[in-house]
Amino acid sequence: MSPTASSEDGLARAGRAPTKRILAERLEMELLSGNLPAGTKLESERALAQRFGVSRPMVREVLHGLEQRGLIEVAPGRGAFVRDVRVTDVVRPVDALYRQRRPTPRDVIHARLMLERETAALAARHATEEDLLALDVSLTRFDAARDVVSRARADIDFHATIARAAHSQVIEIMFSSIAGLTFELMLRSLGDPSVVREGVPYHREILCAIRARDPEAAAAAMTGHLDVALRTYGDDLDKSLDLVAQRSIEQLMGLSGD
């Protein structure tokens, strides 16, 4: 029996059965711990109810929530099985938490500076030839794009590829957790000619530094790239990113009165 199971048995014996929220959190921790390989069959509803000291309907409801989040797969008549956890399964609730806090462009840029400076430096140390090719493809797609949304998609792919080229699973997941916010930031940047004029040339500088295996130059180029927005966004820096992104989308669709 696992330490978690033992502690839950203790709670049940003490008459302190977990709430539905706590039950969901603890089952989620077990699923994300890596100790249960994909395809592992979970205990039955009855066994889980006994282990945690809760009702079977509560267990059923919690399992349904975990299934909706993509953490398990329920096969009627066979039981619940652990799914292979994808990065999107993990970062989706984090993205929702960020948005509840109504971050500003300044918040996101500061987070990107902290993360992507080191990411670029690590990519310069660890990028493979395959990584370098993928980065080149992303920039080719970026240069060929004829609309802001397509350019933003290529842009986010470029930065995500740098995160992968760092060859750190934690850094890749960290970047993925802010990728949605970053994409919205890119819509604002790529719709602003002054930001494009100053910021886009840094793409090639970043790639050249990574290809040259120069961590310091890669970090400096990434810093210069992200600093452009801090110098050019003006009042938008401290507005809600949701509102800034919504305005950018309306302008792209020709709905804005500006």
N, C-alpha and C positions, 0 to 999 in steps of 0.2 A: 504494500500500500504506500502511496506517495505521501510526503509530508503534508501536502495540501489536503489530501483525503483525510489524513489523521486529524488535522486541525478542524476540518468540517465535521467529522464525527464528534469531536469534543464539543463543538457548538451545539450540535443536535442533542447530545446527552445533557448539556447544561440548560436546555430549553430555550436557546437563543438561535433559532433557525434564521438563516439569512433572508433578507428581502429579495424581491425579484431582481432589483438592480444589482445587488451584491452577488447574487447567484450568476447573473449574466456576466458580470465582470470577472468572476473567478473561473468560470468555464472558458471565457475568452482568453484569460491568461494561460490556461492549460493548453489551449489550441495554438496560441502564438509562441509558446515556450520552445517549440522545436522538439519536444520530447515525444510527440505523437506524430509519426510519419504519415504522409498523405495516404489515404486508404484505410487507416486504422478505424475499426468499428468502435463507436462509443458505447459506454454502458447503456443498458435499457433505461427507459423512462422510470420504470419501477426502481431499478438499482440506484439511479441518480437521486430519486426522491428520498430513498432510504438513507443514502450517504449524506445528503445535505439536510435531512429532516424537514422537507417541504412536501407540498402536495404534487401529485403527478400533473394536474392541469398547469401549475406554475412551471414545472419542468418543460412541459410541452410548449408553452408560450415562449419560454426562453430559447428553446431549440429552434422554434420558428423564426425568432429574431436573428439568431446566428446563421440560419439558412439564408435569410434575406440579405445578410451582409456578405454572403459568399464564403463563410468560414467552414461550413459543413454542407454535406449533401444528404438529404433524407430520402431513402428508398422505401416506399410503402411495403410493409410486410417484412422488410429486411433490417431496418434500423437506420441510424445516423452514422455517417462516415466523415472522417476528416478530409477536407479539401486541401489541395496544394495552395498555400497562401500566396497571392500575388501582391506586388507592391501597392497596386490600387486598392486592394482590400484593406490594407493597413492605413494608407494616407487619407482615405475618404473621410473618416470621422475627424481627423486632425484638420483637414481643410475646412470642415464645417465649424470646428471650434475657432479657427482663425477668423472666419467670416462673422461669427457671433460677436467677436471683439471689435468689428468694424475697423480693420487696419487702414492706415493711410499709405499713399505711395512712399512717403519717407520711411515708414516702418518696414515696408517690403524691401526697399533699396538698401537700408542698413543691414537687414538680414542677409541679403544677397552679397553685400560687400564682405561681411564676416565669413560667409560660407564659400563663395565662389573665388575669392582670392586664393584660399588654400587649395580649393579644388583645381584651379588652373595650374598651380605649382605642382601638385601631385600628378596631374595629367602629364606635365612636362617630364616627370621622372618615370612614369609607368605606362604611358600610352604605347600600344602596339601598332604595327603597321595597319592592321585592320581598323583600329580606332582612328588613326590619322586619315585613312580613306573615308571613313564615315563622316568625319568632320568636314573634309573637302566636299563631299556630296551635299551635306547640309548647306554649306555656303553657296554652292552652285545653284541649289534650289532656291535659296534666298535671293540671289542675284537675278534669277530668271523669273521670279514671282512678279505678277503685274497688279496685285491688289494687296491691301494692308493685311487682310486676314491670312492670305497665303504666305506672306512674308513673315508674319508673326508665328505661323506654324513651323516654318523652316528655322526661325530664330530660336524658338523654344527647343526644337530638336537639336540645334547646335549646342546650346548650353546643357541640355540633358546628356548629350554625347560626351561632353567634357566631364560631366559628373561620372559617367560610366568609365571613362578613360582613366579616372583617378584610381580605379580598381579598389574601391572601398565600399563595401555593401552598405555601411552606415551612411556614408556621404551620399550615395545614390538615393537612398530612401529619404534622407533629409531634403535633398533637392526636390524629389518628387512631391514632398509634402507642401512645398510652396510653388509648384509648377503652375497650378491654376491661377494663383494670384499673380505670378510672374507673367503669364500669358496676357492677363488683363492690363498689366503694366506696359507690355509690349505694344498692345493696341494703341495706347496713349502715345508712346514714344514714336512709333512708326507712322502715326498720323500727323506728326509735327515735323515739318521740314527742317527746322533748326536742330532738333535732336538727331534726325537722320543724318544730316550733313556732318555733325560732329561725332556721332556715336558709331555709325556703321563702319568707318575705316578701321576701327579697333578690332573688328572681327578677324581680319587678315593678320593684324599684329599678334593677336592672341594665338592664332593657329601657327604662325611662323615661329613664335617663341616655344610653343609646345613641340613642334617638329625639330627645333634646334636643341631640345632637351635643356632649356634654360628656365628653371623654375622662377627665378627672380624677375626675369623679363615677362614671363607669362602672368605672374601675379600683378606686376605693374600695369600691364596692358589691360587686364581685367578691371583693375581699380579705375583706370582712366575711362574705360568704357562705361562703367556704372556711375561714375561721378558726373557724367554729362547730364543725367536727369536731375541730379541735385542742383546743378547750376542753371538749368533751363526750365524746370517745371513751374516756377513761380508759385502762385497761390495754390495750385493743384497739389503741391507736396503734402499739405496738411488737411486736405479734404478726404472724405471717405473714398477708398478705392472703388467701391461699388458705384458710387455716383460718378466718379471720373470715367470708369469703364463704360457705364451706361451712356454718358454723353458722347464718348468716342464712337460707340456702336451707332448711336442715332446720327452722328455726323457722317459715318460711312454709308448709312442707308438713306441719307438725304432728308432725314426727318427733323434735323435741328434747325432752329430759327436763327442760329448764329451766322 
